Amino acid sequence: MKNPWLRLGVVVAAVLAVAGCKKKAPEAPAAAAAALLDVGALAVPDDVLAYGAAKSLDDFTGTLTKIVGQFNPQAAPMVSAQVPALLQGQLLGVRSLAWLDTTKPFRFVVLDHKKFQVPVVLVLPLKGGKEALAAALPDNKADGAPDNETKYSTMLGTDLFVNVLGDHAVFTLDPKAFAAVKAFVQGDFARAGFRDLLDVQFSAKNFRRVAAEDLKSLREEMANLPPPQGPIQLPGMQEMLQKEMDLLLALLDQTEVARLTFAYDGRDLVARASVKAVEGQGLARFAAGTRDRTIELHRALPAGGWFVVAANVDPRAFEAWSRLGLDFYASLLQLNDDEKKRLDALFAQSLDVQTGESAFAIGRDGDFPFRVMSITGATDGEKARAVLDEIVALLLAKVGTLVQKFAAEAPEAVQKLDFSTPKALLEGLKPLLAQQGLTLTLRNEAAGGARVDGVEIAVDYTKVPEALRAGDEFEQVQKMVGEKVSAAVGSDKNRLYAAFGRDAIGDIGRIARGEGAAGAQNPLDALVSAAGFRVAGVGYVSVLEVLKFVSKLDPSLDEQMPGVQTAKDDVGVTFLIGGHGDRIVDASLTVPLAGIAGLMPKHDAAAPAPAPAPVAPTP
């Protein structure tokens, strides 16, 4: 792919395709660019598939230089020099950029790729007027009539067409492209403000029309794909993949316009996405449904979680995706028609008794890093628990049928396992686990007003098989796990609980009693307050804690990232999803680049900036 414009077009198209498949991004005072230009705010011609801008060439180059410099200061000056050199010599093929105002937005448009061979249009701010631009064009410039003011060829033999609209120069590679974008470029698009590192909007409506036949062919190809090859064939996998593709394409069908922006403040890289949904569709209902919901249940979890997620969403908002998973398990476990109907009815009952609010956390308990707790809101906790128990019993019984069918060569104790209920299965596992040094104890008790069923596994490390005790990893596991681990599920009037850790039953009891709750000390409230849109889901994961765990398994990580063990401040990734207005879905993802860079080895100060790469003269 020698044509640099074609390379640029492919990159832009890839970015837009990602934006179009997501349902994300915020607005509000906190998101300045959204206040200037919301998703779908501009009416676009039929030939325009996407448009966007960088805040300015100076800002783009400077920000990219800062990001690279945090990880490798020696490389930063090279980035600073090469970005404008690439624009000048490779993309535009001009003598200099003296005519370009590098402090103003750098705009672009992507046209119908079936009408225009290279559909990328650059709209660049002028400094010094037409004369300055003309002086920078190569000697082979000529009259571009009848469709353009000027045309010329780069040293790579690429024909470019240039037109001036007010204080902007418009560069195209197709002689007819300028006429297709002129009205749009000199209208609201030219007056729109852009304040983010990069801001792109994608017209899903126009894309569906342009790519209708392609999408139809894709659906047909997916329907006729052969089953996945491999030593293990999973029943229902092919059907699930086809349904999954249908759901993804349905999201595209529900989208009018998608937007993706990137911003960097010297510490965090923030990706924001938004979708303006087709009125009356599921995405639009999701956005509207965020008006009446608040996120509070996470405050009942203990403080100190390194992975915390909370949501409050209509349980039926993602019903199709949940049913897709159920259909897969129904096929995998070979449920008959009556059993499938029963599973479907139980699933419908479970949706009826859920409030939509949930919270989940993973935290530390001493050296044990996987203390797991979850809470699910219910209109009737006991009824929700009863439905869950029925679903588990139905699926577990089918697992037992398959085990008995395929385990003819298994030990007799395995063949005799009773899969009728979880309790019966666990009782049957006791003697098998005892041979490995594991003592299993079942518990059923009231804890903090919740009815709890739990299982504890005590470990006698002297009875663990010798083959498993060799190596340093065994000592690490022994220190981390301790003498026992446990798992439990519980319910009370309005909640379902689940926990895993050193004292799962105790954890559920403490949550039910309100003991040790994080309250205002949780990591999510501040994220919700600053989101700039109505939040339906929010999450936080501590990169630092994840790396500390990995370093225990792979000590060489401490050499690669020495700051992991000495960092004083946490380094975390955050994500949010929600909506604003009547039918706009928003989301954001924040990555702490500066914090991650601080965990890396320290580099020497940056070397002096080299001169920009020479630009070969254009014939």
Number of C-alpha atoms within 10 A of each C-alpha: 6 7 14 16 21 17 14 14 19 15 12 19 19 12 14 23 15 12 24 26 17 21 24 26 31 36 27 16 14 13 20 16 23 25 16 15 17 17 26 19 14 15 11 19 14 15 20 21 25 26 25 23 27 22 23 23 22 19 19 21 18 17 18 17 21 21 20 20 19 22 20 19 19 18 16 23 20 19 21 23 17 18 19 19 20 17 16 17 21 18 19 24 27 25 18 20 20 14 20 20 19 21 14 21 27 23 25 21 25 23 24 21 18 11 13 16 13 22 24 26 23 21 24 25 24 23 20 12 16 17 10 16 21 15 14 16 23 19 15 11 17 14 13 16 10 9 15 18 13 19 21 23 21 21 17 14 12 15 15 21 24 25 20 19 17 12 17 23 21 22 22 25 22 18 18 15 24 20 11 15 20 13 13 17 22 15 12 14 20 17 9 14 18 23 23 22 25 23 24 23 27 30 25 26 18 21 23 17 11 18 14 12 11 11 15 10 12 14 15 12 12 16 16 11 12 9 14 11 7 7 6 7 12 15 16 17 17 19 17 18 17 18 18 16 15 15 15 13 16 14 19 23 15 20 29 22 26 33 30 27 26 19 20 20 10 13 17 18 19 21 21 26 28 32 35 30 28 20 15 10 15 18 24 22 19 23 25 19 21 24 16 10 16 16 20 16 19 27 20 22 28 22 20 16 26 22 22 26 22 25 25 25 23 19 16 16 15 13 13 13 14 13 14 17 12 17 21 19 18 21 17 17 20 17 18 11 10 9 15 17 12 16 21 17 13 17 18 15 15 19 16 16 20 22 18 20 24 24 25 22 25 23 20 16 17 12 14 18 19 19 23 22 26 24 25 23 21 25 15 18 21 20 19 25 22 14 18 17 13 15 18 15 16 19 20 19 17 19 17 18 17 14 17 17 10 10 13 11 8 11 9 10 11 16 16 13 17 20 22 18 16 15 15 12 16 18 15 17 17 15 14 15 15 17 12 16 17 20 18 21 14 15 11 14 14 15 21 19 16 25 21 24 20 21 20 22 20 18 21 14 16 10 13 15 12 9 7 10 16 10 9 9 14 13 12 13 15 16 13 16 19 15 13 17 19 21 21 24 22 27 28 22 16 17 23 28 28 22 25 23 25 24 18 25 31 17 26 31 21 20 21 23 15 16 14 13 18 17 17 13 13 18 24 23 16 11 16 21 11 12 24 21 26 27 28 29 23 25 22 22 20 16 19 22 21 15 18 17 14 14 17 15 14 12 12 12 15 19 12 12 18 16 19 24 14 8 13 8 8 14 20 20 18 21 21 28 28 32 31 23 15 17 23 33 34 31 28 22 20 20 19 20 21 18 20 21 19 18 21 18 15 15 12 9 10 13 12 10 14 12 11 16 14 10 15 12 13 18 14
